[in-house]
Amino acid sequence: MSKNNWEGHLEALMPLLGHRNWIVIADMAYPLQSGVGITTLFADEPYTKVVSKVKKMIEKYPHVFAHIYRDKELSFISEDIMPGIDSLRKEMNAICGDEAVSIRHEELIAKLDQAGKLYSVVIIKTPLTMAYTTTFFELDCAYWSAEQQEKLNAALSV
């Protein structure tokens, strides 16, 4: 596959992806995972451009929405130890805003590992060389809420 065709590949997968699937946008050092359900793509584009494109792609499909997670460590990295991080963080916030929840990187990797045992995970690596900048999109069903599921579960337990 051409390294510049990540969008076409993801676009083709989107109708197949659903709740419990993940899409991850990562930096260059993110490892190539070997799990059966994991697809890794390379996007030779700026990191924030890829995050923005993926977010918009998810939003255009009526069957899913995304819980967005970011590495908690990112909040503690300062400009003096990683020059350029303030600018990147500002761009990331402009794209995801308050939607992104910060969770420690190892916890997110554990969630991803668990999900990857049964469900598909798409990882999109970018040329970015800054640590703890990964954005995780955990897909969920857009037309069935947790409240609806609770009501159904209550009815089933009667």
Secondary structure, 3 states (H helix, E strand, C coil): CCCCCHHHHHHHHCCCCCCCCEEEEECCCCCCCCCCCEEEEECCCCHHHHHHHHHHHHHHCCCEEEEEEEEHHHHHCCCCCCCCHHHHHHHHHHHHHHHEEEECHHHHHHHHHHHHCCCCEEEEECCCCCCCCCEEEEEEECCCCHHHHHHHHHHHCC
